[in-house]
Amino acid sequence: KMAWEETIQKGYDLRVDAIPIIAAKAARKAVSDYQYKKEYEKQRGHHVGFRSLQDDPKLVHYMNVAKMQSDREYTKDYHKAKLKYHTPVDMVSVTAAKQAQQVTSNTGYRSILTNYTLLPDAMNV
């Protein structure tokens, strides 16, 4: 115990470039690199399993949720279908409207029904 107290009273003379300090820093760095590589090797195997995003069910679910939340995807089908209008051709109101249009227009009146040809010597006309 007396030796320890004498050492404390003398103090320490440690320079930054002293060989024991340099050796301790190098050892600390080597141990740190070793621990890092060990943790890296341990974690590396956990990421193997899904080769693409479509293989991982959680990521597929997250992508589908993002699509559903997107306004553009939400309204895309509506914008495709809003310009398409389907009516049956033989619907009663449609046929009635066509007949009414023909009656009100002059197209039937102006069409020539037949082309009569008469011989030049026909006198019974």
C-alpha positions in Angstrom: 0.0 0.0 0.0 2.9 2.3 0.7 4.2 1.8 -2.9 0.9 2.7 -4.3 0.8 6.0 -2.4 4.3 6.9 -3.4 3.4 6.3 -7.0 0.4 8.5 -6.7 2.5 11.3 -5.1 5.1 11.2 -7.9 2.4 11.5 -10.6 2.4 10.1 -14.1 4.5 11.1 -17.0 2.6 9.8 -20.0 3.2 11.4 -23.4 0.8 10.9 -26.3 3.5 9.4 -28.5 4.6 6.9 -25.8 4.9 3.3 -27.0 2.4 1.9 -24.5 -0.2 4.5 -25.4 0.2 3.9 -29.1 0.0 0.1 -28.5 -3.2 0.5 -26.4 -4.8 2.7 -29.1 -4.0 0.1 -31.8 -5.3 -2.7 -29.7 -8.5 -0.8 -29.0 -9.0 -0.2 -32.7 -8.4 -3.9 -33.5 -10.9 -5.0 -30.9 -13.4 -2.4 -32.2 -13.0 -3.6 -35.8 -13.3 -7.2 -34.7 -16.5 -6.5 -32.8 -17.9 -4.6 -35.8 -17.1 -7.4 -38.2 -18.6 -9.9 -35.8 -21.8 -8.0 -35.5 -21.9 -7.4 -39.3 -21.5 -11.1 -40.0 -24.3 -11.9 -37.5 -26.7 -9.4 -39.0 -25.8 -10.3 -42.6 -27.8 -13.5 -42.5 -31.0 -11.8 -41.4 -31.4 -9.9 -44.6 -31.3 -13.0 -46.8 -34.6 -14.5 -47.8 -36.4 -12.2 -50.2 -34.8 -11.6 -53.6 -37.2 -8.8 -54.6 -39.7 -6.5 -53.2 -42.6 -8.6 -54.5 -41.4 -11.6 -52.4 -41.7 -9.8 -49.1 -45.3 -9.8 -47.9 -44.9 -6.8 -45.6 -43.4 -4.6 -48.4 -46.1 -5.8 -50.8 -48.8 -4.8 -48.3 -47.2 -1.4 -47.7 -47.0 -0.7 -51.5 -50.7 -1.7 -51.9 -51.6 0.7 -49.0 -49.7 3.5 -50.6 -51.5 2.8 -53.9 -54.9 2.9 -52.2 -54.0 6.2 -50.5 -52.9 7.8 -53.7 -55.7 10.0 -55.2 -54.6 9.3 -58.7 -54.8 5.6 -58.4 -58.1 6.0 -56.5 -59.7 7.9 -59.4 -58.0 6.2 -62.3 -60.8 3.7 -63.0 -63.4 6.4 -62.7 -61.7 8.6 -65.3 -61.4 5.6 -67.6 -65.1 4.6 -67.3 -66.7 8.1 -67.3 -66.2 8.6 -71.1 -67.8 5.2 -72.0 -71.5 5.3 -72.4 -73.3 2.1 -73.4 -76.9 2.0 -74.6 -78.7 -0.8 -76.4 -79.4 -0.1 -80.1 -82.9 -1.4 -80.1 -84.0 0.6 -77.0 -87.5 2.0 -77.5 -86.6 5.6 -76.7 -83.6 5.5 -79.0 -85.6 4.1 -81.9 -88.4 6.7 -81.3 -85.8 9.5 -81.3 -84.3 8.3 -84.6 -87.7 8.2 -86.2 -88.6 11.7 -84.9 -85.3 13.0 -86.2 -86.0 11.6 -89.7 -89.5 13.1 -89.7 -88.3 16.6 -88.7 -85.4 16.7 -91.1 -85.7 17.2 -94.8 -83.4 14.4 -95.8 -86.2 12.0 -96.7 -88.0 14.7 -98.7 -85.0 15.6 -100.8 -84.0 12.1 -101.7 -84.9 10.8 -105.2 -87.1 7.7 -104.8 -86.6 6.2 -108.3 -84.8 7.0 -111.6 -87.3 6.7 -114.4 -85.9 6.3 -117.8 -88.1 6.8 -120.8 -87.3 6.0 -124.4 -87.2 9.0 -126.7 -90.1 7.7 -128.8 -92.4 7.0 -125.9 -95.5 9.1 -126.5 -97.8 7.8 -123.8 -96.5 10.0 -121.1 
